[in-house]
């Protein structure tokens, strides 16, 4: 296995949002879900001109109220230099807030930050811990990242059997890369 860890970008969990003006009115009144949805509209350019700084502003308001999806999206924006200055420490801060609320995407992304030592001291042990938390929720990307760790022996004893099992679980939980690697590995094993 010669692949790297996979990072998950912004989540789009907007509930059926009414029109822009109605969402903006609710957001301005302090409604955290409306603030998140408004941030998402600005982030994606839905019914409004795309504006990363306005997305950041509204996600931040929702995140300050503890809305997990906003926290996770902020982490992604800061990690990926997505319209805001790259800031791995802020990415880790927001991923940690969302991960502590049980968000599997944030747990996986935080695991990647630990694995790569971006914005935080490198720790394969912490990376594995967060990947396992997300995998227990059936999150395919977490299984894929665990498979990579075990296949490459990154911070763990190299174990192809365990890597294959995690890759299989990743595939069963909708991770396309895991399916491709698992299928290729199975084909390779059958030809030998």
N, C-alpha and C positions, 0 to 999 in steps of 0.2 A: 504494500500500500504506500503510495507516494503522494497522497493528497494532504491538504491542510484542513484546518478546522473551518467550518462554515459559519458565517455570521448571518443573522436574520435581521433584515431591515425593518423599517417602519411597519407597524401593524395597522390594519385598517378595520377597526371595530365599530365604525360609526353605525349607530342604530338609524332607522329610517328618520333622517333629519328632515324637518320641514324646509321651507325655503331659507335662503341666506339671511334675509332681514329678520325673520322670526327667530332663527338660531342666534343671530347677533344680539337681539333684544334679550333673550334668555341668558346668554353668556354675560352680557353687561350687568345683569341683575345678580350674577354670582353663581348661576347653575353650572356645576362642574362638568356635567355631561355635555351641555351646550358649549361650554368653553372648549372641551376636547373636540367636539364635532366641528366647531369653528376653526380650531387649529388644523384639523384634518382637511377642511375645505381649502384653507390657505396653502397647506402643504401640498395638496394634490392639484390645486387649481380648479376645484369643483365649484361651479356657479360664481366664481370670483377669480380675479387675477392671482396667479401663483405668487406667494410672497413668504419666503422662508422665515423672515424676521417676525412677521405677524403670526405665523404658525408657532414659532418659538414662544412668542408672547402669550398666546392663548393656551398652548400646551402647559406652559409654566404655571399659569393661573389654576388650571385643572390639577396639575401635579401637586401644587401647594395644598390643595384640598384632599390629597391622598389618592387621586384617581390613578390606578395602576397602569392603564393603557397610555396615559399621558406621560407618566414617568418613564415607561419603556421606550416610547417614541422619542422623548428628549434624549435618552441615552444613545439611541441610534443616530440622532441628528449630530450629537457631539462626537460620537465615534467615527462617523463617516464623512465629516466635513460637509454635511448636507445643508448648505446654505448658511451655516453658522461656522465660526472658527473652530477648527479641530481642537478638542480638549478631552483627552482620555480620562483625566481625573473627574471631570464633570460627568462623562459617560458612565464611569464606574459608580459615581454617586447616585445617579438616577437608576441605573440597572440594579443597584443594591436595594434601593427603596422598593422597586417593583418586585425583585426576586424575593424579598422578605415578606411580600404579600402573596407569594405563591405563583407568580407569573412565570410560566415555563419558558417563554421566549427570553425574558430578562435573565432567568437563571442560566439558560444556555449561553447567552451573550456574555454574561458575567464570567461564566466558566472559560470562555474564549479569552477574555481580558486577563484572567489569571494565568491561563496557559501561555499566553504570549508576553505576559509582563507589561501590558500596556495600561498606564494609569494607576498601576498597583504592583506590588512586588510579585514576581512570578512564583506561582505555587501550583504544581500539577495536582497536589493533594486537594487544594481548594477547587481547582477546575473540575476534577473528578466528582467531588462532593456536589457541586452545582449541576453538573451533567446528570448525575444520578437522581437528584431531586426532580429535574425536568422529565427524565425518562420514566420515573414512577407515575407521572401524569400522562404517559403515553405520547410524549413529544418526540417525533421521529428524528428531528435534527439533533437532539441530545443523544439519542442512540447512535447516530452516525458519528458524532464527535467522540463518544466512548470507544467506538470501533476503531477510529483512527488512533486514539491513544494506545489501545492494546495492540493494534497492528504494527505500530511504529515503536512501541516500548517507551512512549513519552511519559516519564514519571511513574510508570507501572512496569511490572515484569511483562515482557513481550509474550503475548498469548494469542496465537492465531485462532484457536478454538473459540475463545471468548470474543475476539474481534469479529469472527464470523457470526456468532450468535447475536451480538449487538447490531451488526450490519443487517442481519435478517429481521430483527425487531424494528430497526429503522425503516426498512422497506415496508414491513407490515403496517407501520405508522406513517406512511405517506411521504417518506423522504426519497426523492427521485435519485439522488446520488447514491444512497445506500442500496437502492434497487439495482442500479447499474453495476456497482462494485460487487454486490452479492451475486448477481447473475454471472458476471465475468469470473468470479472466484469459483463458483460452482462448475462452470464450464471448464475452467482450468483444471480443477480437481478431477473431473471425469475423464479428461484427456490423458491423465497420468496414471 
